[in-house]
């Protein structure tokens, strides 16, 4: 049984991760730390309620830490948690640059990015079909995630706190492009953005290019009508994940549409809570059992592409290389 301690008691911790830990086999919500102790207590941990993140990290009854703080706090508190001997499950983006992910990797600790959609069975099915060559070699990916309605004062509008569309929803579409392309990072990015008065990217789009001619077109926005899409085109067919490929929650059945060859096939995917699966498999791995967690190399690759997107967009769409 892995005893989890939460740093932060905001919306994601409250609405998604706390219920997931309670429902998960092999996990218990042991302690919560928040600047407002009342919000920490509202998550009803089995043990401590703290107003100090440091005090939670010092709690000997906490085996592992989940971090759901604003983006700029991911690096420092992940490093502090590892220094305290705690494995970490940290919200995306793990770091605000490839250099930050490298700093986290240099700690030598066990750190997993909580890109929860990656644990959904539909994503795993899609990856399995690609690995089997169901649509041939992948040649193009189209991925997007847009929404509107960020309130004034929200950290998503603050460049000092890691705000903006690419750090918020761009992580999803970049990671989708990378795993669809077989986990390979592209060589080059050409990106454009529309910036807010505060300096964050409200809308960003980019074309990712690989040496073999594979391309991906991605779009991320926090100032457009809500929409999600993911289509993967291969030499002999196409995979599409209709609906909400990045935010399908528990209780919703989904489907994967496979076209090409003799016709179109719609593969039904049973409902699953990807948050719960993430917690269960991460807890199992931490306890020495079976399970799947995202390697830091994948988090680093996403961060490197985001770096290149920002470089290109700030240069008015000039091509930018992706750091190896």
C-alpha positions as CSV (number, residue, x, y, z in Angstrom):
1,X,0.0,0.0,0.0
2,X,1.6,3.3,-1.1
3,X,0.7,6.2,1.2
4,X,0.4,9.3,-0.9
5,X,0.9,12.9,0.2
6,X,-0.5,15.7,-1.9
7,X,1.3,19.1,-2.4
8,X,-1.6,21.3,-3.3
9,X,-5.3,20.9,-2.9
10,X,-6.6,22.7,-6.0
11,X,-9.2,21.6,-8.6
12,X,-7.3,18.7,-10.1
13,X,-6.3,17.3,-6.8
14,X,-9.8,17.7,-5.4
15,X,-11.9,16.6,-8.4
16,X,-9.6,14.0,-10.0
17,X,-6.6,12.7,-8.1
18,X,-8.1,12.4,-4.6
19,X,-11.1,10.3,-5.9
20,X,-8.6,8.3,-8.0
21,X,-6.4,7.5,-5.0
22,X,-9.5,6.5,-2.9
23,X,-10.7,4.2,-5.6
24,X,-7.3,2.7,-6.5
25,X,-6.0,-0.6,-5.3
26,X,-2.7,-0.3,-3.5
27,X,-3.0,3.4,-2.6
28,X,-4.2,5.6,0.2
29,X,-4.4,9.3,0.5
30,X,-2.3,9.8,3.6
31,X,-1.6,13.5,3.9
32,X,-2.3,16.8,2.2
33,X,-0.5,20.1,2.3
34,X,-2.0,23.4,1.1
35,X,-1.5,27.1,1.9
36,X,-5.1,27.0,3.2
37,X,-5.3,24.1,5.7
38,X,-9.1,24.0,5.3
39,X,-8.7,23.0,1.6
40,X,-6.3,20.3,2.6
41,X,-8.6,19.0,5.2
42,X,-11.5,18.9,2.7
43,X,-9.7,16.1,0.8
44,X,-10.0,14.0,4.0
45,X,-6.6,12.4,4.2
46,X,-6.1,9.4,6.5
47,X,-3.2,11.2,8.3
48,X,-1.7,14.7,8.3
49,X,-3.1,18.0,7.2
50,X,-0.4,20.6,6.7
51,X,-0.1,24.3,5.8
52,X,3.5,23.7,5.0
53,X,4.8,21.7,2.1
54,X,8.0,21.1,3.9
55,X,6.2,19.5,6.8
56,X,4.5,17.1,4.5
57,X,7.8,16.1,2.9
58,X,9.1,15.4,6.4
59,X,6.2,13.1,7.3
60,X,7.6,9.6,7.7
61,X,4.1,8.1,7.0
62,X,4.1,9.5,3.4
63,X,5.7,7.1,0.9
64,X,5.2,9.2,-2.3
65,X,4.2,12.7,-3.3
66,X,1.8,14.0,-5.9
67,X,2.4,17.6,-7.0
68,X,-0.5,19.6,-8.4
69,X,0.9,23.1,-7.9
70,X,1.1,25.8,-10.6
71,X,3.6,25.1,-13.4
72,X,6.5,27.2,-12.1
73,X,6.5,25.2,-8.9
74,X,6.9,21.8,-10.4
75,X,10.7,21.9,-10.6
76,X,11.6,23.2,-7.2
77,X,9.1,21.0,-5.3
78,X,10.0,17.9,-7.3
79,X,13.6,18.5,-6.4
80,X,12.8,19.0,-2.8
81,X,10.6,15.9,-2.6
82,X,13.3,13.8,-4.1
83,X,15.8,15.2,-1.7
84,X,13.4,14.2,1.1
85,X,13.5,10.6,-0.2
86,X,10.0,10.7,-1.8
87,X,9.2,9.4,-5.2
88,X,7.1,11.9,-7.2
89,X,4.1,12.0,-9.5
90,X,4.0,15.5,-10.8
91,X,1.4,17.2,-13.0
92,X,2.3,18.2,-16.5
93,X,4.3,20.0,-17.6
94,X,7.0,18.3,-15.5
95,X,9.4,21.2,-16.4
96,X,9.1,24.5,-18.2
97,X,12.0,23.6,-20.5
98,X,14.2,20.6,-21.4
99,X,16.8,22.0,-19.1
100,X,14.4,21.8,-16.1
101,X,13.6,18.2,-16.9
102,X,17.3,17.5,-17.1
103,X,17.7,19.1,-13.6
104,X,15.0,16.7,-12.3
105,X,16.6,13.7,-14.0
106,X,20.0,14.7,-12.4
107,X,18.5,14.1,-8.9
108,X,18.4,10.4,-9.6
109,X,15.0,10.2,-8.0
110,X,11.9,8.3,-9.2
111,X,9.8,11.0,-10.9
112,X,6.8,10.4,-13.2
113,X,4.9,13.0,-15.1
114,X,1.2,12.7,-14.5
115,X,0.1,13.0,-18.1
116,X,-2.9,11.0,-17.1
117,X,-4.4,10.5,-20.6
118,X,-1.5,8.3,-21.5
119,X,-2.9,5.6,-19.2
120,X,-6.3,5.5,-21.0
121,X,-7.0,2.2,-22.7
122,X,-7.9,3.9,-26.0
123,X,-4.5,5.5,-26.1
124,X,-2.8,2.2,-25.4
125,X,-5.0,0.5,-28.1
126,X,-3.9,3.1,-30.6
127,X,-0.3,2.7,-29.7
128,X,-0.6,-1.1,-30.0
129,X,-2.2,-0.9,-33.4
130,X,0.6,1.5,-34.6
131,X,3.3,-0.9,-33.3
132,X,1.6,-3.7,-35.2
133,X,1.7,-1.7,-38.4
134,X,-2.0,-1.5,-38.8
135,X,-1.9,1.7,-40.8
136,X,1.6,1.3,-42.1
137,X,4.4,3.8,-41.4
138,X,3.1,7.0,-39.8
139,X,3.4,9.9,-42.2
140,X,1.3,12.7,-40.6
141,X,-0.4,13.6,-37.3
142,X,-3.0,16.2,-36.8
143,X,-3.6,17.1,-33.1
144,X,-5.3,19.9,-31.3
145,X,-6.8,20.9,-28.0
146,X,-8.5,24.3,-27.5
147,X,-10.8,25.8,-24.9
148,X,-11.9,29.3,-23.7
149,X,-12.7,30.8,-20.4
150,X,-9.6,31.3,-18.4
151,X,-10.5,33.8,-15.6
152,X,-8.6,36.9,-14.9
153,X,-6.0,36.3,-12.2
154,X,-5.6,32.6,-13.1
155,X,-1.9,31.4,-13.3
156,X,-2.5,30.4,-16.9
157,X,-2.4,34.1,-17.8
158,X,0.8,34.7,-15.9
159,X,4.1,34.2,-17.8
160,X,6.1,34.1,-14.6
161,X,4.1,31.0,-13.4
162,X,4.3,29.0,-16.6
163,X,1.1,30.2,-18.1
164,X,-0.1,30.0,-21.7
165,X,-1.6,27.5,-24.1
166,X,1.4,25.4,-24.9
167,X,2.3,24.7,-21.3
168,X,-1.4,24.0,-20.5
169,X,-2.9,22.0,-23.3
170,X,0.0,22.0,-25.7
171,X,1.6,19.2,-23.6
172,X,-1.1,16.9,-24.7
173,X,-0.9,17.5,-28.4
174,X,2.9,17.5,-28.5
175,X,3.1,14.2,-26.6
176,X,0.5,12.7,-28.9
177,X,2.5,13.7,-32.0
178,X,5.6,12.1,-30.5
179,X,4.1,8.7,-29.5
180,X,2.3,8.5,-32.8
181,X,5.6,9.0,-34.6
182,X,7.1,6.1,-32.6
183,X,8.5,8.1,-29.8
184,X,11.0,10.0,-32.0
185,X,11.5,13.7,-31.5
186,X,11.3,15.8,-34.6
187,X,14.2,17.6,-36.1
188,X,12.6,21.0,-36.6
189,X,9.6,23.1,-35.6
190,X,7.9,26.1,-37.2
191,X,5.5,27.8,-34.9
192,X,3.3,30.9,-34.6
193,X,1.4,32.3,-31.6
194,X,-1.1,34.9,-30.6
195,X,0.1,36.6,-27.4
196,X,-1.8,38.1,-24.5
197,X,-1.1,41.5,-23.1
198,X,0.6,39.8,-20.2
199,X,2.9,37.9,-22.6
200,X,1.5,34.3,-22.6
201,X,0.5,32.5,-25.7
202,X,-3.3,32.4,-26.0
203,X,-3.2,30.4,-29.2
204,X,-0.2,28.5,-30.7
205,X,0.1,26.3,-33.7
206,X,3.1,24.5,-35.1
207,X,4.4,22.1,-37.7
208,X,6.8,19.4,-36.5
209,X,9.1,17.8,-39.1
210,X,11.1,14.6,-39.0
211,X,14.1,13.7,-41.2
212,X,12.1,10.9,-43.0
213,X,9.4,13.3,-44.1
214,X,6.9,12.6,-41.3
215,X,5.1,15.7,-40.2
216,X,2.7,16.8,-37.5
217,X,0.4,19.8,-37.3
218,X,-0.6,20.8,-33.8
219,X,-2.7,23.5,-32.3
220,X,-3.2,24.6,-28.7
221,X,-5.4,27.4,-27.4
222,X,-6.9,28.8,-24.2
223,X,-8.9,31.5,-26.0
224,X,-10.9,29.5,-28.6
225,X,-14.1,27.4,-28.5
226,X,-13.5,24.0,-26.9
227,X,-12.4,21.3,-29.3
228,X,-10.1,18.3,-29.3
229,X,-8.9,16.2,-32.2
230,X,-6.3,13.5,-33.0
231,X,-5.8,11.8,-36.4
232,X,-2.8,9.7,-37.3
233,X,-2.3,9.0,-41.0
234,X,-0.1,6.2,-42.2
235,X,0.9,4.8,-45.5
236,X,-2.0,2.4,-45.7
237,X,-4.7,3.9,-43.4
238,X,-5.7,6.2,-40.6
239,X,-6.5,6.1,-36.9
240,X,-8.8,8.7,-35.4
241,X,-9.8,9.2,-31.8
242,X,-13.2,11.0,-31.9
243,X,-14.6,13.0,-29.1
244,X,-12.1,13.9,-26.4
245,X,-8.9,12.1,-26.9
246,X,-7.1,13.9,-24.1
247,X,-9.7,14.3,-21.4
248,X,-12.0,11.3,-21.5
249,X,-13.0,10.7,-17.9
250,X,-14.3,7.6,-16.2
251,X,-17.7,6.4,-17.1
252,X,-17.5,7.3,-20.8
253,X,-17.2,4.6,-23.4
254,X,-15.1,5.6,-26.4
255,X,-14.1,4.3,-29.8
256,X,-11.1,4.1,-32.1
257,X,-11.8,4.5,-35.8
258,X,-9.5,2.6,-38.1
259,X,-9.8,3.2,-41.8
260,X,-7.9,1.9,-44.8
261,X,-7.7,-1.5,-46.4
262,X,-11.1,-3.2,-46.7
263,X,-13.0,-0.3,-45.1
264,X,-13.6,1.5,-41.8
265,X,-13.7,-0.3,-38.4
266,X,-14.9,1.2,-35.2
267,X,-13.3,-0.4,-32.2
268,X,-15.3,0.0,-28.9
269,X,-13.2,0.9,-25.8
270,X,-14.9,0.3,-22.4
271,X,-15.1,3.1,-19.9
272,X,-12.1,3.5,-17.7
273,X,-10.8,6.1,-15.2
274,X,-7.4,6.9,-16.5
275,X,-6.6,8.8,-13.3
276,X,-7.3,5.7,-11.3
277,X,-5.3,3.5,-13.7
278,X,-2.4,6.0,-13.4
279,X,-2.4,5.9,-9.6
280,X,-2.7,2.1,-9.5
281,X,0.1,1.4,-11.9
282,X,2.4,4.0,-10.5
283,X,1.7,2.7,-6.9
284,X,2.4,-0.8,-8.1
285,X,5.7,0.2,-9.7
286,X,6.7,2.1,-6.6
287,X,6.0,-1.0,-4.5
288,X,8.1,-3.2,-6.8
289,X,5.3,-4.7,-8.8
290,X,4.2,-4.6,-12.4
291,X,2.9,-1.5,-14.1
292,X,3.6,1.2,-16.7
293,X,4.9,4.7,-16.0
294,X,6.1,7.4,-18.3
295,X,9.9,7.5,-18.6
296,X,11.6,10.8,-18.1
297,X,13.0,10.6,-21.6
298,X,9.4,11.1,-23.0
299,X,8.8,14.1,-20.7
300,X,12.1,15.6,-21.8
301,X,11.3,15.1,-25.5
302,X,8.0,17.0,-25.0
303,X,9.8,19.8,-23.2
304,X,12.3,20.0,-26.0
305,X,9.6,20.4,-28.6
306,X,7.9,23.1,-26.5
307,X,11.2,24.9,-26.3
308,X,11.5,24.9,-30.0
309,X,7.9,26.0,-30.5
310,X,8.5,29.1,-28.2
311,X,11.8,29.9,-30.0
312,X,10.1,29.7,-33.4
313,X,7.0,31.6,-32.4
314,X,9.0,34.4,-30.8
315,X,11.1,34.7,-33.9
316,X,8.0,35.2,-36.1
317,X,7.8,31.6,-37.4
318,X,11.5,31.0,-38.2
319,X,12.4,27.3,-38.1
320,X,13.8,26.2,-34.8
321,X,15.8,22.9,-34.2
322,X,14.7,20.5,-31.5
323,X,17.5,19.9,-28.9
324,X,18.5,16.3,-28.7
